[in-house]
Amino acid sequence: MAEMVVEASMALALGAKLCRPKVVSMYPITPQTHIVERLADFISNGELDAEMIHAESEHSAMAAMIGAAATGVRTYTATCSQGFALMFELLPIMAGNRLPGVMSVANRALSAPINIWNDHSDAVSARDQGWIQIYCESTQEAIDTTIQLYKVSEDHNVLLPAMVCIDGFTLSHVCERAIVPEQGEVDEFLPAFKPFVTLDPDKPVSIGPISFPNTYMEFKKQQHDAIMGALPIIQKVHDEYAKKFGRAYGNGLIEEYRMKDAERAIIGMGTLCGTGRIAVDELRAKGEKVGMIKLRSLRPFPVKELQKIAKNLKGLSVIDRHVSMGFEGPLCTDVRSALYGSGIEVNGFIAGLGGRDITVDRLQKALLSTKTHKQGEWLL
Amino acid sequence: MAKKENSKPAEKMVFNVGAVIYEPGSTIKNKTGGWRAMKPKIDQAKCIKCGICWANCPDMSVKKNEKGEFEIDYDYCKGCGICANECPVKAILMEIEKK
């Protein structure tokens, strides 16, 4: 293993490289560009034996990834924001065809107004498309999650593509200490890709055929069952990784911080949880019984695990870095639904859109809101 | 139409992961002729055997028989009418499909 100070984009590229993808099809977009550049470097200097496809758009990058995955090789791509939106049309196709692969998303706001900074509106908008989505808090977590998700995605009980979501700039451009595993260790952990189907002229198959109204629902149910069934597999792979590499993130699906005797808590995803830890520590020092829940896996959503962690809470404040226009934060909707009937007061807050800082005091305001039964609001 | 294939009761169907079809040639089973509202009819007396209908058919449903005549394969012809439109001697007429 090598311990280094590394930019998260570089770390993700290193993480992807360690998984030995055979096809990397990408199109650069801020703030994901560094990932593309680093991988291009690795391929051009011979460190990574892969086909680099410089696609003419994100739509083509995803189309190439699907085609490559159908030939039975390990694939990788990365994108964000408008590029992610352009890719959207193909996301359910990769998932519906049950083709594994990993994509990094350097989460960024969607236009208009034009904004290149971080929030979760790109990936969260695509949560229903059958991709596994894990949100990371640190560079280390991003590397570790990339390696874990290849294993989950390629598991023959899952066979679904997966996204490693990192906050654009807030994480993607931050340099921090991280441990990069050795190639040999990763090879031991992640075996060579065994596809369940391959495009082969000698053994012809049809991938992506039409399904009439009398069969479509069965296929979608099968896919839904597979992503729900991925919950224990994400945990199992995470635990296996933790045992081998010595790093764990809660139970792999959800992480708790100072939740033991907590009466109130916040729940959020990604880097805001780093700030959340400080917000909790400060309030704890003042005698408030507060804690934090960091959600790693947005899809599949760990309902039972959340219920278990939250069961002794009086109030839970949800911090959404995205708003479902016309309703509320989508994470808030999920959390409310998961905790329905529990009596826990769930408050929804919209924060950090388009790169707005999520500060300690904003999170503390959200944390204590349930104490005075204040409504959720936009943390402007 | 593909009625035979599609009217199978759900419990007897095989749902391969990812809807992958492992047996090639499955499209042949889907007889799309049932989609037809208009039916092309070739008047062999007028036909000059130029093959323009054969070349233009998007479904490869115009076929040449042993006598060198062009025939419509009604199992797959969807009745789009391109053949009738392209025929230089107006030897193909579109009739209302009667079932």
HADDOCK unambig.tbl for C-alpha pairs under 7 A between the chains (distance, minus, plus):
assign (segid A and resid 96 and name CA) (segid B and resid 18 and name CA) 5.92 0.50 0.50
assign (segid A and resid 97 and name CA) (segid B and resid 18 and name CA) 4.37 0.50 0.50
assign (segid A and resid 97 and name CA) (segid B and resid 19 and name CA) 6.97 0.50 0.50
assign (segid A and resid 98 and name CA) (segid B and resid 18 and name CA) 4.99 0.50 0.50
assign (segid A and resid 204 and name CA) (segid B and resid 24 and name CA) 6.02 0.50 0.50
assign (segid A and resid 205 and name CA) (segid B and resid 20 and name CA) 6.93 0.50 0.50
assign (segid A and resid 205 and name CA) (segid B and resid 21 and name CA) 5.59 0.50 0.50
assign (segid A and resid 205 and name CA) (segid B and resid 22 and name CA) 4.65 0.50 0.50
assign (segid A and resid 205 and name CA) (segid B and resid 23 and name CA) 6.32 0.50 0.50
assign (segid A and resid 205 and name CA) (segid B and resid 24 and name CA) 5.98 0.50 0.50
assign (segid A and resid 206 and name CA) (segid B and resid 20 and name CA) 5.72 0.50 0.50
assign (segid A and resid 206 and name CA) (segid B and resid 21 and name CA) 4.94 0.50 0.50
assign (segid A and resid 206 and name CA) (segid B and resid 22 and name CA) 6.58 0.50 0.50
assign (segid A and resid 207 and name CA) (segid B and resid 20 and name CA) 4.96 0.50 0.50
assign (segid A and resid 207 and name CA) (segid B and resid 21 and name CA) 6.70 0.50 0.50
assign (segid A and resid 208 and name CA) (segid B and resid 19 and name CA) 6.69 0.50 0.50
assign (segid A and resid 208 and name CA) (segid B and resid 20 and name CA) 6.70 0.50 0.50
assign (segid A and resid 209 and name CA) (segid B and resid 19 and name CA) 6.91 0.50 0.50
assign (segid A and resid 219 and name CA) (segid B and resid 15 and name CA) 6.86 0.50 0.50
assign (segid A and resid 219 and name CA) (segid B and resid 19 and name CA) 6.83 0.50 0.50
